[in-house]
Amino acid sequence: MLRLVLIPTKKATFTPERRADFAKDALADLDNVEVMISDELTVELAKSLGTTVLLRGVRGSSDLDSEMAIAA
């Protein structure tokens, strides 16, 4: 599953639906990938879906610092 997160304080260039369309097009060859839009906390969504592994994207050092704090 690829989850697109909604963050109301950030101004995105594309709507969430358009971003989801981009992702669906890019991942169309992967039958085992679902694209979804969510404003739910990642951990709550993962629990509700029975997820056992999370892979989070990191764009730069500030993202890495933030992710390390979450993981601690």
C-alpha positions, 0 to 999 in steps of 0.5 A: 500500500502507498499512503498519501498523507494529507497535511492541512498546513502544507500547500501542495501543488497538486490535489491529493486526488491528482497525486494519487492518480500520479502514483497509481499510474506509476505503480500500475504494473504492481498488482499488490500495491494499493494507493490510498489517501488518508489523514489518519495517524499512520499507526492507527491506519496500520493497525486497522489494516493489520500492517506488520511493516512500515516503510517511510520515505525520507527526503533529507536530513530534517526528515531523517531527524524527525523519523529518528525521533518518532522511532525512539 
